[in-house]
Amino acid sequence: MKILVTGGAGYIGSVMVPMLLSMGHEVTVLDNFMFNQTSLLDCCHFKTLQIIRGDTRNEDLIKRLIKDKDAIFPLACLTGAPLCSKEPAMAEDVILKAMRLILKLRGKGQVIIYPTTNSGYGIGEKGKFCTEDTPLRPVSLYGKLKVQAENEILEAGNGITLRLATAFGVSPRMRLDLLVNDFAYRALNDRYVILFEAHFKRNYIHVRDVAKAFIHSLDNFAKMKDQAYNVGLSDANLSKKELCEEIKKHVPEFYFLESAVGEDPDKRDYIVSNEKIEKTGYMPDVSLSDGIKELVKGYQAIKRNQFANI
C-alpha cells in the first residue's frame, strides 16, 4: 500500500515507518523536524521511502502528497499536556485544523488511522474500567483537542481511532518526558523520585506495540472501521507508586518517596479495558518489565538534554 505518515519522524513514527517499509509498503513521511531529530536515517536505503520536510498545515503540500495514497496515518501533533498548555494556538492548529484539512482533501476510499489518547477519560470512577463507551472527560487542552479530532474522524467515516495508553520504551526519536521513560531515567541517574498523588493510576503501552496496533488496524480495517479502540497493556493499569515498584525490581538502588503535600498538575486517574481491540486479534508483545529492561540498557547511551517535547 501507499501510506502517508505525517509526523513520521517522531517518537511513534520513527518506530512504525521502518516496520511498514520492511513489510513492503511505500511510505511518504511528512515532518517538520522541529526537534532536530535524525531518526529516519537508517531507513534511507529503502527505495520505497520518501521524506518531505514540511508542515502538515500546508494545504498545497497536503493536497499533493495525499492524492495517490491508500492510507493516512496523521501522527503530526504537539503531544502532551505540558507542550499544548505552553503553545495553545499552535496545538489547536496542528491537532485539530490540520486534521480537518486531511478530512477535506482525502478521497472517498482513503483510510485514516489516527492516534488519540486515553487521557480523554480524565478522572475515572474508582475501581471501574474505562471502556470505549465510557464518557470522555478530558482535563487538559491536549486531551480536549484529541477528543474533538476523534469525534470528527469517526463522524466523517472510513477511519479508526486508537486511544493510546501512555507510551514507553526506546525509540530512535527518544522522549524522556513520558512517565515510564522519565521515572526509569531518574531511577538510573538521580536514584530517587518524589511522588505527588502517588495513587493516581493510568495504563501503559510499549511504543512498538503502538506501531503494531496501527498495522493491525490497517490489516483488519474492514471489520474495525468507524470505531475507537483502547490500546494498552491489560496487566499494566498501575499507580505511580506501583510503577516505581516495578522499576525498582530492575534498579535496586532506586528510592521513591510519597509527598504528603503538593499535587500533580496532571490530574488523570483511571484504569482502562483493552478488551475490544483484543477481541479483534491484537495482543501487545512487550511487557512493562521488558520495556524497563530496554530503557535501562538504552540510558547508557543518552542523556536528558535533547530528548523531550518540552
C-alpha positions as CSV (number, residue, x, y, z in Angstrom):
1,M,0.0,0.0,0.0
2,K,1.0,3.6,-0.4
3,I,0.9,5.3,3.1
4,L,1.3,8.9,4.2
5,V,2.6,9.3,7.7
6,T,2.6,12.9,9.0
7,G,4.9,13.4,11.9
8,G,6.6,10.2,10.8
9,A,10.0,11.1,12.3
10,G,8.6,11.4,15.8
11,Y,8.6,9.0,18.8
12,I,6.0,6.7,17.3
13,G,6.6,7.3,13.6
14,S,10.3,6.5,13.7
15,V,9.5,3.1,15.1
16,M,6.5,2.4,12.8
17,V,7.9,3.6,9.5
18,P,10.7,1.0,9.4
19,M,8.1,-1.7,10.2
20,L,5.9,-0.5,7.3
21,L,8.9,-0.4,4.9
22,S,10.0,-3.9,5.9
23,M,6.5,-5.2,5.1
24,G,6.8,-3.8,1.6
25,H,4.6,-0.7,1.9
26,E,5.5,2.6,0.1
27,V,5.8,5.2,2.8
28,T,5.9,9.0,2.5
29,V,6.9,10.8,5.7
30,L,5.9,14.5,6.2
31,D,7.6,16.0,9.2
32,N,8.9,19.5,10.1
33,F,11.8,18.0,12.2
34,M,11.0,20.6,15.0
35,F,13.2,18.7,17.5
36,N,16.2,18.4,15.0
37,Q,15.9,14.7,15.2
38,T,17.7,12.3,12.7
39,S,15.5,9.4,13.4
40,L,14.9,8.1,9.9
41,L,18.5,8.0,8.6
42,D,18.7,4.2,9.0
43,C,15.7,3.9,6.6
44,C,17.0,5.9,3.7
45,H,18.3,2.9,1.8
46,F,14.6,1.9,1.2
47,K,13.7,2.9,-2.3
48,T,10.0,2.9,-1.1
49,L,10.6,5.7,1.4
50,Q,10.1,9.4,0.6
51,I,10.9,12.0,3.3
52,I,9.4,15.5,2.9
53,R,10.4,18.3,5.3
54,G,7.3,20.4,5.6
55,D,4.2,21.4,7.6
56,T,1.0,19.4,7.8
57,R,-0.9,22.7,7.8
58,N,0.3,23.5,4.3
59,E,-2.8,22.8,2.1
60,D,-1.0,22.7,-1.2
61,L,1.6,20.3,0.1
62,I,-1.0,18.0,1.7
63,K,-3.1,18.0,-1.5
64,R,-0.1,16.9,-3.5
65,L,1.0,14.2,-1.0
66,I,-2.4,12.8,-0.3
67,K,-3.7,12.3,-3.8
68,D,-2.4,8.7,-4.5
69,K,-2.3,7.3,-1.0
70,D,-4.3,4.3,0.2
71,A,-3.9,5.2,3.9
72,I,-3.1,8.2,6.0
73,F,-1.6,8.0,9.5
74,P,-1.8,11.5,10.9
75,L,0.8,11.4,13.7
76,A,1.9,15.0,13.5
77,C,1.0,16.6,16.8
78,L,2.0,18.8,19.7
79,T,2.0,15.8,22.0
80,G,1.3,16.0,25.7
81,A,-0.4,18.3,28.1
82,P,2.6,20.5,29.0
83,L,3.5,21.3,25.5
84,C,-0.1,22.1,24.5
85,S,-0.5,24.3,27.5
86,K,2.6,26.2,26.6
87,E,1.6,26.6,22.9
88,P,-2.3,26.5,22.9
89,A,-2.8,28.2,19.5
90,M,-0.3,26.0,17.7
91,A,-1.7,23.0,19.4
92,E,-5.1,23.7,18.0
93,D,-3.6,24.3,14.6
94,V,-1.6,21.1,14.5
95,I,-4.0,18.7,16.2
96,L,-7.4,20.0,15.0
97,K,-7.1,22.2,12.0
98,A,-4.5,20.0,10.3
99,M,-6.8,17.0,10.8
100,R,-9.7,18.9,9.2
101,L,-7.5,19.7,6.2
102,I,-6.8,16.0,5.7
103,L,-10.5,15.1,6.0
104,K,-11.3,17.9,3.5
105,L,-8.7,16.7,0.9
106,R,-8.8,12.9,1.1
107,G,-10.7,10.8,-1.4
108,K,-13.7,8.7,-0.5
109,G,-11.8,5.4,-0.3
110,Q,-8.7,6.7,1.6
111,V,-8.3,5.2,5.0
112,I,-7.4,7.2,8.1
113,I,-6.0,5.6,11.2
114,Y,-5.5,8.2,14.0
115,P,-3.8,8.1,17.4
116,T,-5.9,9.8,20.1
117,T,-5.3,9.2,23.8
118,N,-7.0,7.5,26.7
119,S,-6.2,10.6,28.7
120,G,-9.6,11.7,27.3
121,Y,-11.1,9.7,30.1
122,G,-9.7,12.3,32.6
123,I,-10.7,11.2,36.1
124,G,-12.3,7.8,36.1
125,E,-14.5,6.1,38.7
126,K,-12.6,4.3,41.3
127,G,-12.3,0.5,40.5
128,K,-14.3,0.8,37.3
129,F,-12.6,0.2,34.0
130,C,-13.0,2.8,31.2
131,T,-14.3,1.2,28.0
132,E,-14.9,2.8,24.6
133,D,-18.4,3.6,25.8
134,T,-17.3,5.5,28.9
135,P,-18.0,9.2,28.7
136,L,-14.9,11.3,27.8
137,R,-14.0,14.0,30.3
138,P,-10.5,15.3,29.3
139,V,-8.9,17.5,31.9
140,S,-6.2,19.1,29.6
141,L,-6.2,21.1,26.4
142,Y,-4.3,18.2,24.8
143,G,-7.0,15.7,25.8
144,K,-9.8,18.0,24.7
145,L,-8.3,18.6,21.2
146,K,-7.6,14.9,20.6
147,V,-11.2,14.0,21.7
148,Q,-12.6,16.6,19.3
149,A,-10.4,15.3,16.4
150,E,-11.5,11.7,17.2
151,N,-15.2,12.8,17.0
152,E,-14.7,14.4,13.7
153,I,-12.8,11.5,12.2
154,L,-15.4,8.9,13.2
155,E,-18.2,11.2,12.0
156,A,-16.6,11.5,8.6
157,G,-16.3,7.7,8.2
158,N,-13.7,5.4,6.8
159,G,-11.4,5.9,9.8
160,I,-10.2,4.2,13.0
161,T,-9.1,6.0,16.2
162,L,-6.7,4.4,18.7
163,R,-7.0,5.7,22.2
164,L,-3.4,5.1,23.2
165,A,-2.3,4.4,26.8
166,T,0.8,6.2,28.0
167,A,3.6,5.0,25.7
168,F,7.0,3.9,26.9
169,G,10.2,2.3,25.5
170,V,13.2,3.2,23.4
171,S,12.6,4.9,20.0
172,P,15.1,6.5,17.5
173,R,13.4,9.8,18.4
174,M,13.5,9.3,22.1
175,R,11.3,11.0,24.6
176,L,12.2,11.3,28.3
177,D,9.1,13.2,29.2
178,L,6.8,10.2,29.2
179,L,6.1,8.8,32.6
180,V,7.8,5.3,32.5
181,N,10.7,6.7,30.5
182,D,11.1,9.6,32.9
183,F,10.9,7.5,36.1
184,A,13.3,4.9,34.7
185,Y,15.8,7.7,33.8
186,R,15.5,9.2,37.2
187,A,16.0,5.8,38.8
188,L,19.2,5.3,37.0
189,N,20.6,8.8,37.2
190,D,19.2,10.5,40.3
191,R,18.4,7.3,42.2
192,Y,15.2,8.8,43.6
193,V,11.9,10.4,42.8
194,I,9.3,12.3,44.9
195,L,5.8,11.3,44.1
196,F,2.8,13.6,44.2
197,E,-0.6,11.9,44.4
198,A,1.1,8.5,44.1
199,H,-2.2,6.7,44.0
200,F,-3.2,8.1,40.6
201,K,-3.5,5.3,38.0
202,R,-3.1,5.1,34.3
203,N,-2.5,2.5,31.6
204,Y,0.8,1.9,29.6
205,I,1.8,0.5,26.2
206,H,5.2,0.0,24.5
207,V,5.9,2.2,21.5
208,R,6.5,-0.9,19.3
209,D,3.1,-2.2,20.3
210,V,1.6,1.2,19.3
211,A,3.1,0.7,15.9
212,K,1.8,-2.9,15.9
213,A,-1.8,-1.6,16.6
214,F,-1.6,0.7,13.6
215,I,-0.5,-2.2,11.3
216,H,-3.2,-4.5,12.9
217,S,-5.9,-1.8,12.2
218,L,-4.8,-1.4,8.6
219,D,-4.8,-5.2,8.1
220,N,-8.2,-5.5,9.7
221,F,-9.7,-2.3,8.5
222,A,-13.0,-3.6,7.1
223,K,-14.1,-5.2,10.4
224,M,-12.7,-2.4,12.6
225,K,-13.5,0.8,10.8
226,D,-15.5,3.7,12.1
227,Q,-14.8,2.8,15.7
228,A,-12.5,3.8,18.6
229,Y,-10.3,1.3,20.4
230,N,-8.3,1.5,23.6
231,V,-4.7,0.3,23.1
232,G,-2.8,-0.6,26.2
233,L,-1.3,-3.4,28.3
234,S,-4.2,-5.0,30.2
235,D,-1.9,-6.1,33.1
236,A,-0.4,-2.6,33.4
237,N,-3.1,-0.4,35.0
238,L,-0.8,0.9,37.6
239,S,-0.5,3.8,40.1
240,K,2.7,5.9,40.1
241,K,3.8,4.1,43.2
242,E,3.2,0.7,41.6
243,L,5.2,1.8,38.6
244,C,8.1,2.8,40.8
245,E,7.9,-0.6,42.5
246,E,8.3,-2.3,39.1
247,I,11.2,-0.1,38.2
248,K,12.9,-0.8,41.5
249,K,12.9,-4.5,40.5
250,H,15.4,-3.6,37.8
251,V,17.2,-0.7,39.6
252,P,17.5,-1.8,43.2
253,E,19.2,1.4,44.3
254,F,16.1,3.4,43.3
255,Y,14.4,5.2,46.2
256,F,11.0,6.8,45.9
257,L,9.0,8.8,48.5
258,E,5.4,9.9,48.6
259,S,5.0,13.6,49.4
260,A,2.3,14.5,51.9
261,V,1.9,17.9,50.4
262,G,1.7,19.3,46.9
263,E,-0.2,17.9,43.9
264,D,0.4,16.7,40.4
265,P,-0.7,19.1,37.7
266,D,-1.6,16.1,35.6
267,K,-4.9,15.0,37.1
268,R,-5.5,11.9,35.1
269,D,-6.6,9.0,37.2
270,Y,-8.3,6.0,35.6
271,I,-8.0,2.3,34.7
272,V,-8.7,1.1,31.2
273,S,-10.1,-2.0,29.5
274,N,-8.4,-3.1,26.2
275,E,-10.8,-6.0,25.6
276,K,-12.4,-4.5,22.5
277,I,-9.2,-4.4,20.4
278,E,-8.0,-7.7,21.9
279,K,-11.2,-9.4,20.6
280,T,-10.1,-8.4,17.0
281,G,-6.9,-10.4,17.4
282,Y,-4.5,-7.7,18.6
283,M,-2.2,-8.5,21.6
284,P,0.8,-6.5,22.7
285,D,4.2,-8.2,22.6
286,V,6.3,-6.1,25.1
287,S,5.6,-6.3,28.8
288,L,6.2,-3.4,31.1
289,S,9.1,-5.3,32.7
290,D,10.8,-6.0,29.3
291,G,10.3,-2.3,28.4
292,I,12.0,-1.2,31.6
293,K,15.0,-3.5,30.9
294,E,15.2,-2.0,27.5
295,L,15.2,1.5,28.9
296,V,17.9,0.7,31.5
297,K,20.1,-0.5,28.6
298,G,19.3,2.5,26.3
299,Y,20.0,5.0,29.0
300,Q,23.7,4.0,29.0
301,A,23.8,5.8,25.6
302,I,21.8,9.0,26.2
303,K,21.4,12.0,28.5
304,R,18.4,14.2,29.1
305,N,19.4,17.4,27.3
306,Q,17.9,16.7,23.9
307,F,15.2,14.1,24.4
308,A,11.9,15.7,25.5
309,N,9.0,17.6,24.0
310,I,9.2,20.4,26.5
